[in-house]
Amino acid sequence: MADLESVLARAERLLARLEAVLPHALSAPDWSASIAFRYRKRGASGLLEPVRHVAAIRLPALVEVEPQKERLLRNTRQFVEGHAANNVLLTGARGTGKSSLIKAVLNEFAPRGLRLIEVDKADLVDLPDIVDLVASRPERFIVFCDDLSFDEGEAGYKALKSILDGSVAQASDNVLIYATSNRRHLLPEYMKENLTYQHTEDGEVHPGEVVEEKISLSERFGLWISFYPFSQDEYLAVVAQWLRGHGVPEDAIAAARQESLVWALERGSRSGRVAFQFAKDYAGRHHGE
């Protein structure tokens, strides 16, 4: 009898250890806790965590990106109103407002039921589980993948490609994917791949299989929104906007013009991110003057 109890005790301990490492079904968070959630892996299982302090950025704060703002607003409005809308790929120069625009759109439409789930590219293999979890919810969900790019053979690449288009298990009507990337085609491109292009007798050029595969993922996003490096005047306009947001008076904004250009020169970039960083530094140094 004692031997049997010992065996049962060991079996229970073994089962407990197995339960700790085996994947569990994704459980729903407290949907009322936030308008944004992060998907995180905990061992073999995933967890949706409410974002307690959502970025408070609003659309009027983003300037010099009006065409991009209008296209994303229109698509998101269609989605929130229950009309047809596209998955979106925002590409282009770093620091020009791609991620900030998505966050501002979330704040714009959150009162109308829009929610955001941020998923790291390494966790995209679990995307079907996330879609299944929210499919029956009344809210509309944006799955947000920031700074998305893949190396050859990454598992998340195939998972995202399938959920966007071509899989039996498609995304539900209340889910869209918004992704940002510095790469238009999301995968590294090499000079040798140009050799796979085929030239026909009538002068047409056709990409080879390797190039076609790299293009195929980005083509599954129905809407492409491109961002470009700022000119000097655009950069200065963004600097002025952020300085106003920090309460800097107009005469001080004009006086800060040359200093902001030097700041950008030292950073090697005229972008919205650099403008924001300068404004924080300037406002902090001149606080109370």
Solvent accessible surface area in square Angstrom, and as a share of the most:
residue,aa,sasa,rsa
1,M,175,0.78
2,A,76,0.59
3,D,115,0.60
4,L,98,0.49
5,E,97,0.43
6,S,48,0.31
7,V,75,0.43
8,L,96,0.48
9,A,37,0.29
10,R,129,0.47
11,A,41,0.32
12,E,118,0.53
13,R,131,0.48
14,L,91,0.45
15,L,104,0.52
16,A,59,0.46
17,R,146,0.53
18,L,76,0.38
19,E,103,0.46
20,A,81,0.62
21,V,95,0.55
22,L,98,0.49
23,P,94,0.59
24,H,108,0.48
25,A,100,0.78
26,L,29,0.15
27,S,68,0.44
28,A,60,0.47
29,P,24,0.15
30,D,87,0.45
31,W,26,0.09
32,S,104,0.67
33,A,34,0.27
34,S,16,0.10
35,I,42,0.22
36,A,5,0.04
37,F,0,0.00
38,R,89,0.33
39,Y,5,0.02
40,R,78,0.28
41,K,75,0.32
42,R,131,0.48
43,G,73,0.70
44,A,43,0.33
45,S,19,0.12
46,G,16,0.15
47,L,71,0.35
48,L,4,0.02
49,E,49,0.22
50,P,29,0.18
51,V,17,0.10
52,R,166,0.61
53,H,172,0.77
54,V,43,0.25
55,A,48,0.37
56,A,87,0.67
57,I,31,0.16
58,R,119,0.43
59,L,14,0.07
60,P,101,0.64
61,A,27,0.21
62,L,13,0.07
63,V,39,0.22
64,E,68,0.31
65,V,5,0.03
66,E,96,0.43
67,P,95,0.60
68,Q,22,0.10
69,K,19,0.08
70,E,88,0.40
71,R,90,0.33
72,L,0,0.00
73,L,22,0.11
74,R,109,0.40
75,N,8,0.04
76,T,0,0.00
77,R,92,0.33
78,Q,60,0.27
79,F,5,0.02
80,V,18,0.11
81,E,81,0.36
82,G,49,0.47
83,H,112,0.50
84,A,94,0.73
85,A,30,0.23
86,N,69,0.35
87,N,28,0.15
88,V,0,0.00
89,L,0,0.00
90,L,0,0.00
91,T,6,0.03
92,G,22,0.21
93,A,28,0.22
94,R,145,0.53
95,G,7,0.06
96,T,4,0.03
97,G,17,0.16
98,K,18,0.07
99,S,27,0.18
100,S,35,0.22
101,L,0,0.00
102,I,0,0.00
103,K,72,0.31
104,A,0,0.00
105,V,0,0.00
106,L,3,0.02
107,N,14,0.07
108,E,74,0.33
109,F,5,0.02
110,A,10,0.08
111,P,117,0.73
112,R,122,0.44
113,G,19,0.18
114,L,0,0.00
115,R,45,0.17
116,L,10,0.05
117,I,0,0.00
118,E,52,0.23
119,V,1,0.00
120,D,78,0.40
121,K,65,0.28
122,A,72,0.56
123,D,19,0.10
124,L,0,0.00
125,V,65,0.37
126,D,19,0.10
127,L,0,0.00
128,P,50,0.32
129,D,75,0.39
130,I,1,0.00
131,V,6,0.03
132,D,105,0.54
133,L,38,0.19
134,V,1,0.00
135,A,48,0.37
136,S,107,0.69
137,R,79,0.29
138,P,116,0.73
139,E,25,0.11
140,R,46,0.17
141,F,0,0.00
142,I,0,0.00
143,V,1,0.01
144,F,5,0.02
145,C,1,0.01
146,D,64,0.33
147,D,95,0.49
148,L,1,0.01
149,S,30,0.19
150,F,2,0.01
151,D,83,0.43
152,E,111,0.50
153,G,81,0.78
154,E,48,0.21
155,A,67,0.52
156,G,6,0.06
157,Y,18,0.07
158,K,147,0.62
159,A,20,0.15
160,L,0,0.00
161,K,39,0.16
162,S,48,0.31
163,I,8,0.04
164,L,18,0.09
165,D,70,0.36
166,G,66,0.63
167,S,32,0.21
168,V,159,0.92
169,A,60,0.47
170,Q,114,0.51
171,A,34,0.27
172,S,30,0.20
173,D,129,0.67
174,N,10,0.05
175,V,6,0.04
176,L,15,0.07
177,I,3,0.02
178,Y,0,0.00
179,A,0,0.00
180,T,2,0.01
181,S,1,0.01
182,N,89,0.46
183,R,86,0.31
184,R,102,0.37
185,H,38,0.17
186,L,0,0.00
187,L,8,0.04
188,P,19,0.12
189,E,108,0.49
190,Y,109,0.41
191,M,158,0.70
192,K,143,0.61
193,E,15,0.07
194,N,82,0.42
195,L,154,0.77
196,T,50,0.29
197,Y,72,0.28
198,Q,119,0.53
199,H,138,0.62
200,T,56,0.33
201,E,188,0.84
202,D,112,0.58
203,G,58,0.55
204,E,94,0.42
205,V,79,0.46
206,H,79,0.35
207,P,40,0.25
208,G,8,0.08
209,E,156,0.70
210,V,72,0.41
211,V,17,0.10
212,E,84,0.37
213,E,77,0.35
214,K,7,0.03
215,I,32,0.16
216,S,23,0.15
217,L,0,0.00
218,S,0,0.00
219,E,113,0.51
220,R,69,0.25
221,F,6,0.02
222,G,49,0.47
223,L,22,0.11
224,W,67,0.24
225,I,1,0.00
226,S,27,0.17
227,F,4,0.02
228,Y,143,0.54
229,P,101,0.63
230,F,15,0.06
231,S,52,0.34
232,Q,74,0.33
233,D,101,0.52
234,E,59,0.26
235,Y,0,0.00
236,L,20,0.10
237,A,39,0.30
238,V,8,0.04
239,V,5,0.03
240,A,14,0.11
241,Q,46,0.20
242,W,43,0.15
243,L,0,0.00
244,R,118,0.43
245,G,68,0.66
246,H,81,0.36
247,G,63,0.60
248,V,18,0.10
249,P,81,0.51
250,E,101,0.45
251,D,109,0.56
252,A,25,0.20
253,I,18,0.09
254,A,73,0.56
255,A,80,0.62
256,A,1,0.00
257,R,120,0.44
258,Q,119,0.53
259,E,68,0.30
260,S,0,0.00
261,L,32,0.16
262,V,66,0.38
263,W,52,0.18
264,A,4,0.03
265,L,147,0.73
266,E,132,0.59
267,R,118,0.43
268,G,62,0.60
269,S,23,0.15
270,R,105,0.38
271,S,5,0.03
272,G,12,0.11
273,R,130,0.47
274,V,11,0.06
275,A,0,0.00
276,F,73,0.30
277,Q,61,0.27
278,F,0,0.00
279,A,0,0.00
280,K,107,0.45
281,D,48,0.25
282,Y,12,0.05
283,A,15,0.12
284,G,54,0.52
285,R,118,0.43
286,H,57,0.26
287,H,160,0.71
288,G,77,0.74
289,E,165,0.74
